[in-house]
Each structure stands twice: as C-alpha cells, then as structure tokens.
Amino acid sequence: MLVHGVRTSRTMWRRQLEAFDLVGRPAVAIDLPGHGTRIAERFSVPASVDGIAEAIDALGGRAVVVGESLGGYLGIAHAARHPDQVAGLVAASCCSVPDQPATSAWLLAVRGIARLPDKGAWLNQRLVDVTMPREAGLDVAEGGYALDVMEDMLTGIRRVDPLAGLARIQCSVWLVNGQWDHFRLHERAYLRAASDARLVIIRGSNHMVSLVRPVAFTRVLLEALAEVDERERTSAPDGAALDRWRAGAVRR
C-alpha cells in the first residue's frame, strides 16, 4: 500500500509499481483526499487515515504500508490507530516533528502563495524541475498538482504526533531518508520512540527519495517485504500466516 506526498498523487509511484510487477509483488497506490482523482474533496488527516484503512480492507485487511513525506506521517498515524492492518511500515522523508515554528512560517508563506494569480503553479513546477529528474517530474505531473491543499494540510498535520504514534506501533518500522533531506531533524528521536525500527539513509538524494533514487528506494522496500515474509512464515508452524498475507495482498 503506497501513500503519496502532498500536492502529488498515486502516479508518483510508477517506478515502484512497475518493479513490484516485475518481481511478482502485488502493490497498490491510493490518492489521498484533495489529490489526484480525489482533488474535489477537502483534505484532512482523519479522512486520509480512514482512506488508508478502507483501501487495506479492500486488499484483504492487512498490508505493508509505505508512505513518503505527508504519506509517511499518515502511515504512522494509521498504524498507531489500526495496528492489525499493518504487517510493516516504511515511513520515508518524515523524520521531523511537524508542530514547530517552521510550520507556522511555512503556513504564512502558503497563504501568500495562494493569492498569486496562478496559485503558485509556476513556483511548484520550478521546484519539481530543480529537485527531480525529468522522468520523475513527468510521473508526478501525470496525476496533476493539488495546489489548494497546502493550508489544510499544514493545519492538520501539525496536530499529528509521530513520536507518540511510533511508540504505539507494534510492527517493524523502516525510516528511510535521503542524505540531503531537510526533514531529518528528529530521526534519532523517531528511532528511540519505536520499539522495532531501523534507519536507512539513501545517498545522493534529497527529500523526495523515491523519485530521485527510485532503484535504491525500491530495493529497500523489497528487503522490507522479504523480512515481513519471513516473520509471517515463522509466526505459524504451517506457514498459514504467510498464506493469508499473500492471499489478501493479491486482491487489487
């Protein structure tokens, strides 16, 4: 289950979905409220967490959840609220506590950008062009940009407490950050908060690690899935747990 970042959509996961298909790993990506196919809806954290839960129910009730940036924060919140649905969690590019002074400054900037004639479309595209490879930028653009979602997102996400969420999570957690990610401020605190977590730093990447270094990022996902498989296999002598996990995952 792949959960995208803010302003993007499920199309950002094209490279990962293609890789999973090649190795026979079923995977799905969803659109959050206010994004992609759900752009007419208003974004909120509760509605997003509910959307993740509903999508996992449709898969069979249990999945490994992968979230990047906003998707990472939501993945933590979902796993804390619905532990039985999560076989493992990969939370990428979200190792900063969201309720801090920089969030207030960002919110003020967003309100100013929203008053521009193009609502910041040129600035958004310029950031994509500068920070991502061309192919990744095309993948992001395919689902459209959610330019109106930023104020609701910042207002809602600052009420999320990822450290408290990690302390409640029962499954294994992989924290994945780009080497030059500016969201690495509290990664050690994140590691201490979770009972079973490991930190992976991908060299040569910025904040959007899955798009900038897709092969390295996908390798981390496949390793995480292999570890989940092994744990599921050993949790039942006859391998029934692994069979249930795979049977649920193949439903699209």
C-alpha positions in Angstrom: 0.0 0.0 0.0 1.7 3.2 -1.3 0.8 6.6 0.1 2.0 9.7 -1.7 3.2 13.1 -0.6 1.5 16.5 -0.5 0.4 18.1 -3.8 1.3 14.9 -5.7 -0.8 11.7 -6.3 -0.6 8.0 -6.7 1.2 8.5 -10.1 4.4 9.3 -8.3 4.8 5.6 -7.5 5.0 4.4 -11.1 8.6 3.2 -10.9 7.9 1.2 -7.7 4.7 -0.3 -9.0 6.5 -1.4 -12.2 9.3 -3.0 -10.2 6.8 -4.9 -8.0 5.1 -6.2 -11.0 8.4 -7.5 -12.4 9.1 -9.5 -9.3 5.5 -10.6 -8.7 4.8 -8.4 -5.7 1.2 -7.1 -5.7 1.0 -3.5 -4.8 -1.5 -0.6 -5.0 -1.2 3.1 -4.7 -4.0 5.4 -3.5 -5.0 9.0 -3.8 -5.5 11.0 -0.7 -8.4 13.4 -0.2 -7.7 16.6 -2.1 -5.3 14.9 -4.5 -5.3 13.2 -7.9 -8.7 11.5 -8.6 -10.0 12.9 -5.2 -9.0 16.5 -5.8 -12.5 17.8 -5.4 -12.5 16.6 -1.8 -11.1 18.6 1.1 -8.0 17.2 2.7 -8.0 16.2 6.4 -5.9 13.9 8.4 -8.8 11.8 9.7 -10.2 11.4 6.2 -6.8 10.4 4.9 -6.3 7.8 7.7 -9.7 6.4 7.0 -8.9 6.2 3.3 -5.8 4.1 4.0 -7.8 1.8 6.3 -10.6 1.4 3.7 -8.1 0.6 0.9 -6.4 -2.0 3.1 -9.7 -3.6 3.9 -10.3 -3.9 0.1 -7.0 -5.7 -0.2 -7.9 -8.3 2.4 -7.3 -6.4 5.6 -3.6 -6.4 6.0 -0.6 -4.8 4.1 2.8 -3.4 4.3 2.3 0.4 4.3 4.7 2.7 2.5 4.4 6.5 2.9 6.6 9.3 1.8 6.6 12.8 3.3 2.9 13.5 4.1 2.3 9.8 3.3 4.9 8.9 5.9 3.2 10.9 8.6 -0.2 9.5 7.7 1.3 6.0 7.6 2.5 6.4 11.2 -0.9 7.7 12.3 -2.7 4.9 10.5 -0.5 2.2 12.0 -1.0 3.6 15.5 -4.8 3.6 15.1 -5.1 0.3 13.1 -2.3 -1.9 14.2 -4.0 -5.1 13.0 -3.9 -3.8 9.4 -0.2 -3.2 9.2 2.3 -6.0 8.7 5.2 -3.5 8.4 5.6 0.2 7.9 8.1 2.2 5.7 7.9 5.8 6.7 10.1 7.9 4.3 11.0 11.6 4.4 9.1 12.4 7.6 11.6 12.4 10.4 10.7 15.9 11.7 8.1 16.6 14.3 5.5 18.7 12.3 4.4 21.1 15.1 7.3 23.5 15.3 7.9 27.2 14.5 9.0 26.4 10.9 5.5 25.0 10.3 3.9 28.4 11.2 6.3 30.2 8.9 5.5 27.7 6.1 1.8 28.3 6.7 2.2 32.0 6.3 4.1 31.6 3.1 1.5 29.2 1.7 -1.3 31.8 2.4 0.7 34.3 0.4 1.4 32.0 -2.5 -2.3 31.1 -2.6 -3.1 34.7 -3.5 -0.9 34.6 -6.6 -2.8 34.6 -9.9 -1.6 31.1 -10.7 -1.9 29.9 -7.0 1.8 29.1 -7.1 1.7 26.7 -10.2 4.9 28.2 -11.7 6.7 28.0 -8.4 5.6 24.4 -7.9 6.7 23.4 -11.4 10.1 25.2 -10.9 10.7 23.2 -7.7 9.9 20.0 -9.5 12.2 20.8 -12.3 15.1 21.7 -10.0 14.8 18.9 -7.5 13.8 15.9 -9.5 15.0 14.0 -12.6 12.9 14.7 -15.7 11.3 11.3 -15.7 10.2 11.6 -12.1 8.8 15.1 -12.8 6.6 13.6 -15.5 5.4 10.9 -13.2 4.4 13.5 -10.6 2.7 15.7 -13.1 0.7 12.9 -14.6 -1.8 12.9 -11.7 -2.0 16.7 -11.5 -0.9 19.1 -8.7 -3.1 19.7 -5.7 -2.2 23.4 -5.3 -5.2 24.2 -3.0 -4.4 21.6 -0.3 -1.5 23.2 1.5 -3.2 25.2 4.1 -5.5 22.4 5.2 -2.5 20.0 5.2 -0.3 22.2 7.3 -3.1 23.0 9.7 -4.0 19.3 10.1 -0.5 17.7 10.1 0.8 19.9 13.0 -1.8 18.1 15.2 -0.2 14.8 14.4 2.3 13.5 17.0 4.5 11.0 15.1 6.6 10.2 18.2 3.6 9.1 20.2 2.3 7.2 17.2 5.6 5.3 16.8 5.5 4.4 20.5 2.2 2.7 19.9 3.1 0.8 16.7 3.6 -2.9 17.1 5.1 -3.8 13.7 8.6 -3.3 12.3 9.3 0.2 11.0 11.8 1.3 8.4 12.6 5.0 8.5 14.0 6.0 5.1 15.6 9.4 4.4 17.6 11.0 1.6 21.1 12.0 2.5 20.2 15.7 2.0 16.7 15.6 3.2 15.8 18.7 5.3 13.2 16.6 7.2 15.9 14.6 9.1 15.8 16.9 12.2 14.4 14.3 14.6 15.3 10.9 13.1 17.1 9.8 16.3 14.1 10.6 18.4 12.0 8.7 15.9 14.3 5.7 16.3 14.0 5.9 20.1 10.3 6.2 20.0 9.6 3.0 18.1 10.1 -0.4 19.6 11.3 -2.0 16.4 12.8 0.4 13.9 15.8 0.9 11.7 17.1 3.9 9.8 18.1 3.8 6.2 19.9 6.7 4.6 19.9 6.8 0.8 23.0 8.6 -0.5 22.7 11.3 -3.2 19.0 12.0 -2.5 17.0 14.9 -1.3 13.6 14.9 0.3 11.7 13.1 -2.5 13.8 10.0 -2.1 11.5 7.5 -4.0 11.6 9.8 -7.1 15.2 10.9 -7.0 16.7 7.5 -6.2 13.9 5.1 -7.3 16.1 2.0 -7.7 17.7 2.3 -4.3 14.4 3.1 -2.6 12.7 0.2 -4.2 15.5 -2.1 -3.1 14.8 -1.0 0.5 11.1 -1.8 0.0 11.8 -5.3 -1.4 14.1 -6.0 1.5 11.5 -4.9 4.0 8.9 -7.1 2.3 11.3 -10.1 2.5 11.7 -9.6 6.2 7.9 -9.3 6.7 7.5 -12.6 4.7 10.0 -14.3 7.0 8.3 -13.1 10.1 4.9 -14.1 8.8 6.3 -17.5 7.9 7.7 -18.2 11.3 4.7 -16.9 13.2 2.8 -20.1 12.3 4.3 -23.6 12.0 2.4 -24.4 8.9 3.0 -21.1 7.1 -0.7 -20.2 7.4 0.1 -16.6 8.3 2.2 -16.1 5.2 -0.5 -17.7 3.0 -3.1 -15.3 4.5 -0.9 -12.3 4.0 -0.2 -13.1 0.3 -3.8 -14.1 -0.4 -5.0 -10.8 0.9 -2.3 -8.8 -0.9 -3.1 -10.2 -4.4 -6.5 -8.6 -4.4 -6.4 -5.4 -6.5 
